[in-house]
């Protein structure tokens, strides 16, 4: 993932970025967009049935669903839905039965 210098801009066509397997969970793939000031932006794809392990957010986390359905804390989120988790919040059950794609902004 490329790091953006302070005071700079970067424009990325995410269609040009490769999908890589997540190091966090099986069945999850990531397109790394950029990092800056301790934050990272990614496009994340869950295959049907993929699931994140339980984890605690060290910093705020922002999710915006583009396609499919993501389940977080029992809440089903479809295209256009956003989720904001504050530092210290715990994701006990994040998964997708159908598969989904979302934008993720969190700590680097």
C-alpha positions in Angstrom: 0.0 0.0 0.0 1.4 3.4 -0.9 1.8 6.1 1.8 0.6 9.6 1.0 2.8 12.5 2.1 1.4 15.3 4.2 -0.2 18.1 2.0 -0.5 15.8 -1.0 -3.4 14.4 -3.1 -3.7 11.0 -4.8 -6.3 9.8 -7.2 -6.7 6.1 -7.7 -8.9 4.2 -10.2 -9.6 1.1 -8.1 -10.3 -0.9 -11.2 -6.6 -0.8 -11.8 -5.7 -2.3 -8.4 -5.3 -6.0 -7.9 -7.3 -8.0 -5.3 -5.1 -9.6 -2.7 -6.1 -12.2 -0.1 -6.7 -10.6 3.4 -4.3 -11.5 6.1 -7.2 -11.2 8.6 -9.7 -13.8 7.3 -10.3 -16.5 4.7 -12.6 -15.6 1.8 -11.9 -11.9 2.2 -10.0 -10.0 -0.5 -8.6 -6.4 -0.4 -7.7 -3.6 -2.7 -5.2 -1.3 -0.9 -5.9 2.3 -1.9 -3.5 4.4 0.3 -2.4 5.2 3.8 -1.9 8.7 5.4 -1.7 10.1 8.9 -2.1 6.6 10.5 -5.3 5.8 8.5 -5.8 3.4 5.6 -8.4 3.2 2.9 -9.3 -0.1 1.2 -12.0 -1.8 -0.9 -12.9 -5.1 0.7 -14.7 -8.1 -0.9 -16.3 -10.9 1.2 -17.0 -14.1 -0.6 -20.3 -15.7 0.4 -20.0 -17.1 3.9 -16.8 -15.2 4.8 -16.5 -14.0 8.4 -14.1 -11.7 10.3 -12.8 -13.0 13.7 -13.8 -11.1 16.8 -11.7 -7.9 17.1 -11.6 -4.6 19.0 -11.2 -1.3 17.1 -8.2 0.6 18.3 -9.3 3.7 16.4 -12.6 4.6 14.7 -13.6 2.5 11.7 -15.7 3.6 8.8 -17.5 1.2 6.4 -19.6 2.0 3.3 -21.3 -0.9 1.6 -21.2 -0.8 -2.3 -22.6 -4.2 -3.2 -24.3 -7.2 -1.5 -25.0 -7.5 2.2 -22.7 -7.2 5.2 -23.9 -8.3 8.7 -22.4 -6.4 11.6 -23.7 -6.8 15.2 -26.8 -8.5 13.9 -27.6 -5.6 11.6 -27.9 -6.3 7.8 -26.3 -3.6 5.8 -26.9 -3.3 2.0 -25.7 -0.9 -0.7 -25.7 2.7 0.5 -25.5 1.8 4.2 -22.7 3.0 6.3 -21.3 1.9 9.6 -19.1 3.9 12.0 -17.5 2.2 15.0 -15.7 4.2 17.7 -12.4 3.3 19.2 -12.9 0.6 21.8 -15.9 -1.0 20.1 -15.9 -4.7 19.5 -16.9 -6.5 16.3 -18.1 -9.9 17.6 -19.8 -11.1 14.4 -19.1 -9.5 11.0 -19.9 -11.7 8.0 -21.7 -12.0 4.7 -24.0 -14.8 3.7 -24.4 -13.5 0.1 -21.0 -11.8 -0.4 -20.4 -8.1 -0.5 -18.0 -5.3 -1.4 -17.4 -2.2 0.8 -15.1 0.7 1.4 -13.2 0.5 4.7 -11.3 3.4 6.4 -9.5 2.5 9.6 -6.1 2.5 11.3 -3.0 1.7 9.3 
